[in-house]
Amino acid sequence: MSKKLKINNDWLFTKQPLHTNYESVSQSDEWVAVTLPHDWLIYDANNLYEDGDGWYKKTIELTEISPQTIYTLYFEGVYMDSTLIVNGHEVGTWKNGYASFEMDITSYLIEGKNEIVVHVIHQSPNSRWYSGAGIYRSVWLKTYPTSHIAPQGIYVSTIQNETNWHVELDTEVVIDGTSNSTSTYKLRHRIVDGQHNVVTQSDVQFHAEDRLIKTTLMVTNPLVWDIIDPTLYTLHTELIIDDTVIDDEDLNFGFRTIAFDTEKGFFLNGRHVKLNGVCQHHDLGSLGAAVNRVALKRQMSLLQEMGVNAIRTSHNMPAVELMELADEMGILIVSEAFDMWERPKNPYDHARFFPEWWERDVASWVRRDRNHPSMLMWSIGNEIYDTHADERGQEVTRELLAGVQLHDPRENAVVTIGSNYMPWENAQKCADIVKFAGYNYAEKYYETHHQEHPDWFIYGSETSSTVQSRGIYHFPLAQSVLSDDDEQCSSLGNSSTSWGAKSTERCIIDDRDAKFSLGQFIWTGFDYIGEPTPYSTKNSYFGQLDTAGFKKDSFYIYQAEWTNYKSAPMVHIFPYWDFSEGQTIDIRVCSNAPKIELFFNEQSKGVFHIDHAHGQKLIGEWQIPYTKGTLKAVAYDENGQVIATDSQCSFGDAAEMILTPDKTAMQADGSDLIFVEISSHDLDGNHVANANNRVHITVDGPARLVGLDNGDSTDYDSYKGNNRRMFSGKLLAIIASTNESGTIVVTANSKGLPTSKLTLSSVASSNSSEAEGELSLYSYSAMHEALLQNSELVQAAGEIPVRKLEIICPEGTQFSPEKTTLPIRVKIHPSNATYQEVEWRVTNVAGVESNNATLVANGQEAMVTALGDGKIYIRCATKNGSNNTKMYSLLEMEIQNMGQAFIQPYEFVSAAYHSDKSYNLTNGNDRGMASSRDGESLIGFERVDFGPYGSNEITLPIFSLDDLRLDIEIWEGAPGDEQAERLTVVSYQKPSIWNTYQEEMYTLPKVLTGVTSIYFLLRSKIHLKGFQFKKRLKGFEQLNALDNNAIYGDSFTITSDAIENIGNNVSLIFEDMDFGEIGSRKLVIQGHSPIENNTIHVLFSSEQGDSKQLLEFNFTEGYCEREYMIEQVKGLQTVTFVFLPGSQFNFKSFQFHIE
């Protein structure tokens, strides 16, 4: 009989530099004990992409090796480029970091002790997100008789025929060639229900030379597998030779039908279902890539609570546990194989191996998961540039389609592809091959492509990409801001990317109204490590839950539209309620009910009706100046009955910690987990939603602390340490069981707060399956044990971070000509915070330095002086012990009746200053703006003051998404306005560096002077960070005598290019002569002196005083140039040339030089 034994215990591990060899590593004494699954990168949050070779070894002792037994090792996942060595002999390699693989080790084994070594290479960059590294999924030792059922050799399909169901079975067998020719061979199939009743049975005779045996079983009125009630059955198959059971195998499957209609969408068991899906990466937050069934189930349960019914495993083949859970929990799966084909996205990604390995990858992928009733689609690629580049993309598409259908010929799941290249012809040709067309951020093409390709099944394979940090709110809601000082994204709903949806609401509505669409998969369900758009921090901001699994406000917006109020009514109000007195706060309420009402301190602020089926606005919105009190949202059904409430109330500093586990008992199996949410209450028992106290955790009893996470992308404290700050009021501690039962005590300490304790229990494991083998300690590593004992981590717990910065304006927030300066100060909460230093800024609504006011700071106080009309925003920030801004508070002030302020082009001007005439723009990186991929985009700036001398040299920082040449029209004035003038068309083309602005300098054909406007017209997608003109230093320009600002005296003649016959105390004045910091030491004059010695007085006048220098210009026959060394002159000057009576000098031009 075939057997399998999980062998996750008793491994040794060593991390070595790249390109180490077996001989040198085998002699190393740097091995540490680990258990599998194991991710070696997760232990250092500051070095999550470190290059290195990982080496694993384990001893397997075999007392006897039977010649009638085949021995294999089955790896569910090793990232990546791995080699198996047994007893010093290389068995084979496997390149794909996500595909499962099995290797026959029979010929390498000996009786007694056998050394198993696995070499894993991690060379960055090999992935666009955090991959982890190592043997991060389970490993099995398998044994087979020489005649056996082929590994993953049973293929099950169910077909409905009214009340009867046909179960189509294909079974691959391996028959020992030395078998007796007179032997009889038979397969026995039994289908067993959840109560262990045999539903049907069939015996099938076959011949020794047969390798694939097909049969059909009939079942009447089975319970179907559905996302509502996921009923599973077990197929038990026996291989019988001469009436003796030689081998057997069990697999779970379900009865279900899937159907697709190009006009009506997707049908499951005959019932229309809209795919409310999410994309999910494979990491588990602080647990890294090391798979854990309990952690996966928690993720999937939370997603189901949000209303999710489908998951796209982006962009990798999923874990075994995920597929099993999807079957059990009723979640549909789009399983994705590749993020690249032959054209790489990173230097060391799988494209290196794709041409040689894709067939083996596809076989592993499809054969393992083809029987899962949760399997809906096989996605053969995500955003594959090959499909856009040339016809080779279509060839590979056909090859992959055929490869999938070879192993799933009855299409238990359909083949699809997810593309962000759908506007272009080649990608459309690839979509036409598979017919199931996944669109990444291209909802606007749905209707057109639906008409052009009526045989396509269209859906959103990747949508949304709004970004949000849990519990962080950047006001006002009306101002869309992507990048901000605190390196966080606003959960208010006003942080969107350049390529994604304008808002969560818009994402929902676009899919809802596309009736033919199968549904959508939003990016993403959970935050994941890596891809921290728009910053260079640690983890993403895309999720509706953070890496710790804490819900963001967007979670509730989707829940409001993806769940039914009649069965699960809900209402959610945000933000929390604790700001600076008088600050205008946007309040939003979402609900799955048809009607909501907002109350503040028991007084109604209005009712909002939600039309979930057709409405274009799904969230109620109010604005209220902050003052202490309680907000309450009430949801009503169609009869006006209250069905749900939610509230936010003011709160103070944390007074006690609250430890809330997701369960109080766990199995003593080494792998069970309890997730403990750590939060705090103030003295009145109110939740402190912005608490960020540092908490130190200890665990006593038969359990282990295996992870600390708060979801904060800017927090680089170790995931495996014993202390961490709360973020937005929460911290997660993950407690893992051991193999012993008993009482567990979790203790939380935080400076200034009383100790909190939580008692849990570990009970004897109910897992008695022999197939599972001995129990192992999930996520055990001797390195982790050392990390937990690090005294520096314990000492770091002795801080009290700033929780809140309350801005106070004792004289109000209104400026006027009578009151041009106002004082402000900040009150720090808690008052005994460790970090008392603050930083002040005065900005516009987009967070860019304001040109309407100036600010002079003096510690925790500041004076603000108004310069021009408009709204300004005071920002007070703290680094809270780090190197960067960790939080800021904001308060709006208004300036009236003081005139307009101007943009200074000689300092960098952020694109966030763009005018109201700008259009077709989205948020760009680093407060830039992004133009559209389709149609025209206009980015304009009004009231730009170039001064009297002006400039024509402009620098543009540009991030282009590709290397193609693009044109930019530069206009003075807005195109279409009567006085507008197109100055020039410039080109930009540089090798693209992702998320990086690169500067390009251009010279305009016209010098811009005075107060004017400048506009940029684009027809390609770029990010424009802003612009800056190079100020022309008039002091160093060659100036004609006619360029003077004033001339005094009554004896001179003005010609076409000179001033001649100068006499009678004539003075020529040249203003705004800027010599900069470097200054001038030489003057060149072009003139003509008809007398022997002509003395010229050169006067320099500035705020620092006046000076005079004398020059002698000797007789010349005509015009010539004379050079003079002068005393150094710097800065902004007024230069006056004074000529004495009788000089008769002819003056054409002059120029100052540095030397």
KOLDO-603462 format. One record per residue (C-alpha): residue in one letter; x, y, z. Coordinates in steps of 0.5 Angstrom, whole numbers, plus 500, padded with zeros to 3 digits. Example, Ala and Ser with C-alpha at 12.3 -4.5 7.8 and 13.67 -1.06 7.14 Angstrom:
a525491516s527498514
***
This chain:
m500500500s502507499k504511505k506518506l509521512k510529513i517530515n517537518n521536524d529535526w532539520l538543520f539550516t545554515k544561511q551562506p553567501l551566494h554560490t557556496n558549494y556542498e563540500s564547504v557547507s557540509q563541513s560548516d559548524e554554523w547549522v541551527a535547528v529549525t522546523l518546516p515550513h521555514d522562511w529564513l528572510i522574515y527574521d530581519a525586517n530591515n533586510l527582507y530581500e537579502d541575497g543568499d544560499g540556504w542549506y537545509k539538512k536532515t537525517i532519515e533512518l531506514t532500518e530496512i529498504s525493500p526492493q518492492t518499495i519506491y521512496t520519494l520526497y514530495f515538496e509542497g513549495v521551496y522558494m526558489d531554484s532548489t537542488l536535492i542531495v541525498n547521501g552526497h549525490e545530486v538527485g535533481t533540481w526544481k526551479n519554480g518557487y511555487a510549484s510542488f514537486e516530487m523526486d524519486i530517491t530510491s536509488y540513493l538510499i542506504e539502510g541506516k542513516n541517510e542525509i537529506v540536503v536541500h540547497v535553495i538559492h535566493q538572488s534578488p531581485n527575483s520578485r516584485w513582492y516579498s517572496g520569502a525564501g526557503i522550504y516554506r511549505s511542508v515536506w513528505l516522505k512517500t513510499y509506494p509499492t512497485s505497482h501503485i496508483a500514479p501520484q496525483g493520477i486520479y482525475v474527477s469530474t461531475i456532470q449533472n443530468e437532471t437529478n442524476w450526476h455522472v462522476e467521470l473518473d480517469t485513473e493512472v496506474v503504474i504496474d510492475g513490469t515483472s508482474n505475473s501475466t496471469s494476474t487480475y487487475k481491478l480498480r474499486h471506487r467508492i464515493v462516501d458522504g460526510q457521514h461516512n455512508v457509501v453513496t455508490q461503488s464500482d469495480v473496474q477490470f483492466h489489463a496489466e498494460d493499461r495505464l489510464i483507466k476510465t469509468t463513470l459512476m452514477v449518483t442520485n440527488p447528491l448535496v451540491w458543493d456551493i459557496i453557501d453550503p460547501t458539501l464535500y464527498t470522498l472518493h476512495t480508490e483501491l488498486i487490487i491485484d489478484d484480489t489483494v488491495i495493493d494501493d489506495e488513495d482518498l481524495n475529496f471532491g464536490f458536485r457542482t456545475i459552473a456556467f458562463d454567459t457572455e451577457k449575464g455572467f457567471f452561474l454556480n449550480g444554475r444560480h447567478v453569482k457575481l464574483n466578489g473577489v480579492c487578489q491575495h499574495h501568499d505571505l502571512g504578515s509577521l509569519g512570513a511565507a511559512v505556510n500555516r493552515v490556521a493563519l490561512k483560515r483566519q485570513m479567509s474567514l475575515l474575507q468571507e465576513m467582508g462578503v468575498n466569495a472568490i480569491r485570485t492567488s496572485h501571482n503564484m500557485p497556491a499552498v495545498e492548505l489554501m485549496e483545502l480550505a477553499d473547498e471546506m469554506g466555500i470560496l472560489i479560486v482563480s489559481e494563477a501560475f505565472d507573473m512572467w513568461e519569457r520576458p523578465k520583470n526582474p533580473y533573477d525571476h522565473a523567466r530565466f527558467f520558463p522556456e525549459w520548465w513551463e511544461r513541468d510547472v503546468a503539470s504540477w500545478v494542474r494535476r495537484d488541484r484539478n479535482h478541487p470543487s473550488m477551482l474556477m479558473w486557471s490563470i496562465g499569466n498576469e500582466i505578461y509583457d510577452t502578450h503585448a510585445d509581439e506574436r510570440g506572446q500568442e504562441v506561448t498563450r496557445e502552448l499554455l492553454a494546451g498544457v492546462q487542457l492536457h491535464d484538465p481536458r474536461e475543463n473542471a476550471v477554465v483557462t484565463i489570463g489577467s492583463n493590463y495591456m488590453p487596449w492593445e491589439n496583441a494582448q487582445k489576440c491573446a485574450d481571444i485565444v482563451k476567451f476568458a479575458g481578465y482586465n487589470y484596471a481597464e473597466k473603461y474598456y469593458e463596454t467597447h470590448h464587449q461589443e467588439h468581442p461578443d464571445w468573450f467572458i469579461y471580468g476584472s482580474e485586478t481592480s481598485s488599487t486604492v491605498q489606505s493605512r488603517g486608522i490614518y486620516h488625511f483631511p479634507l476628503a475632497q483633496s485627493v492625496l497619494s503621498d504624505d509626510d507620514e508615509q501613510c495613506s489616508s483611510l478616509g477614502n481620498s488616496s488613489t493611485s494613478w492607475g487604479a480606481k478613483s475610489t472604493e465606491r467607483c470600483i464597486i459601481d463600475d463592476r456592479d453596472a457591468k451586467f455582463s461582467l463575471g465580477q472582479f478581484i480587487w487589489t488586494g484583500f490583505d496588505y502584503i510585504g513588498e510593493p509599498t506604493p507610493y513610498s519605499t517603506k516595508n509593506s503595501y497599502f492596498g489591502q482592505l485588511d492590514t498585514a496583522g489582519f485588522k480591518k480598515d474602513s474600506f473593508y466595511i465599504y465592500q461589506a456594505e455592498w457585498t452582503n445582505y442587510k436582511s441576514a447580516p445588517m451592518v453600519h460603520i462610521f469613520p473616522y475615530w473622534d479625537f482631533s484638534e478643537g475646531q478642526t473641520i472633520d469629514i465623517r463618512v458612514c457606510s451600511n448595507a441598509p437602505k437608509i442611514e442617519l447620523f447623530f452627534n451628541e444625540q442630535s440628528k445631522g441628517v438622513f442619507h438614502i442608499d440605492h445599492a442597486h443603481g445609486q452613484k453615491l453609496i456612502g453618507e458624508w457630513q462635515i462637523p467641526y471637532t469638539k468632544g462628544t459622541l457620533k452615532a450612525v443608525a441603519y434602518d430597513e425599508n420599514g424604518q426599523v433600526i437594524a444596526t448602529d455604530s458609534q465613535c466617541s472622544f477619548g483620552d490617553a491609554a489607561e489600561m491594555i485590553l488583550t482579546p484572543d480569537k479563541t481561548a484554547m488551542q490544540a497542542d499540535g505545535s501548529d495551532l495558533i491564537f491571535v491576540e489583539i492588544s488594544s487600550h482603553d482610557l479611564d472611562g473605558n473608551h477604546v483609544a483608537n490612536a494609541n501607539n504605546r510600546v508593548h512588551i509581550t512574554v508567554d509562559g506555559p506550553a506556548r510560544l510567541v511567533g509573531l508581532d505585527n501592527g500593520d504599520s508599513t513604516d515600522y521596521d521592528s522585528y516581526k519576531g521580537n518581543n515588543r512592538r508599538m501599537f499602530s492606530g490603537k492595535l497590536l497583534a501577538i501570535i501565540a503558537s502551541t507546543n506539543e504539550s497541553g497546559t495553562i498559558v499566560v500571556t503578559a503585556n507590559s507598557k511603560g506607564l500602564p498596569t500589567s495586563k495578563l491573559t490566560l489561555s489553554s492548550v489541550a491534547s491534540s485530536n490529530s491522530s492521523e498516521a499519515e500526518g506523522e509526528l507533530s512539529l513545532y510551526s515556525y521554530s528556529a533557534m535564531h528566533e529563540a536568540l532574538l527573543q532573548n535580546s536584551e536590547l529589545v527589552q530595553a526598547a520597551g521603555e518609551i512612551p510615544v506621542r499619541k496626539l498633537e493637538i493644535i491650539c489657536p488662541e487668537g483664532t484661525q482667520f487672517s485679515p489686513e488688520k490681523t496678519t499674524l497669528p500665534i499657534r501652539v501644540k499640546i502633546h498627548p500624553s503630556n509625559a511622552t518621551y519625545q517632545e520635539v515637533e516640526w511645523r509646516v504651513t502648506n496648501v491643501a495638498g500638503v505642499e509648502s504654501n505661498n500664502a503664508t510664512l511660519v516661524a517656529n519656536g519649539q512647541e509654539a509658532m507664529v504664522t504670517a499671512l501673505g495672500d488670500g486663500k486657505i492654509y493648513i498648519r501641520c505639526a509633526t513628530k518623528n516619535g523617536s524615528n528618523n522620519t515623520k511618524m504622525y502629524s496633525l493638521l488645522e485649517m486657517e483662512i486668509q481674506n482681503m490681502g490679495q493674491a499670492f504668486i507661484q515662484p518658479y525659481e523654487f521647485v513647484s510641486a504638481a500639486y499646485h496645478s490649477d482648476k483648469s487642469y484635467n484628466l489627472t490622477n495622483g502621481n508619486d511623491r505629490g506629483m500628478a499622473s496623466s492619462r494613458d488615453g486622451e489628453s491630460l492638461i497640467g497647468f499653473e496660474r499666477v506664476d511670477f517670473g519677474p521682470y527678467g524672466s527665464n526660458e530654462i525649465t527642468l521637469p522631473i518625470f517618471s515614465l512607465d516605459d522607455l518609449r518617446l513621448d511628447i509634451e506641449i508647453w503652453e503659456g496660458a491654457p490651451g483654448d484661451e484667447q491669449a494662449e500661446r504654444l511655446t514648444v513641443v519637447s520630447y522625453q525618452k529615458p530608460s524607465i526606473w520604476n517609481t523614480y523621477q528623472e530630470e530633463m532640462y529644456t530651453l524654451p524659445k521664449v523668455l517668460t517674464g512677469v506674472t503669467s501661466i504655464y501649461f503642459l499638454l500630454r497625450s501619454k501617461i507619465h508622472l510629473k512631479g512638478f517643474q522648476f525654472k533656472k533663474r536667469l542671473k541678469g548680473f552675468e548676462q550680456l546686456n545692451a546699453l539700451d536694456n537699462n531701466a532708467i537713464y538720467g542726464d540731458s546729453f546722449t543720443i539713442t541709436s538702434d543698438a547703442i547710446e552714444n555721445i554721452g556727457n553732462n553727468v549721464s547715469l545708466i541704471f540697471e536694476d535686478m542685477d543678480f550675481g548670486e552667491i558666487g559673485s563677479r570679479k570681471l567686467v567687459i565693456q564694449g564701447h568707443s572713447p573718442i578721448e584719451n582717458n574716459t573715467i567711468h564710475v560703476l556704482f553698486s547698490s544693495e540692501q547691504g550698502d553702496s560701493k563704487q569702482l572706477l574704470e578707465f576706458n582709453f581712446t579707441e578708433g571705434y567700438c572695442e571690448r575692454e576687460y576690467m578686474i573689479e572687486q568681487v560683487k555678490g547678490l542682488q544689486t542695482v548697477t549704475f554707470v556714471f559718465l562725467p561731463g565731456s566724456q562723449f562716450n559711445f556705449k554699446s554693451f557690457q557683461f560681468h563674469i565670474e573671473
***
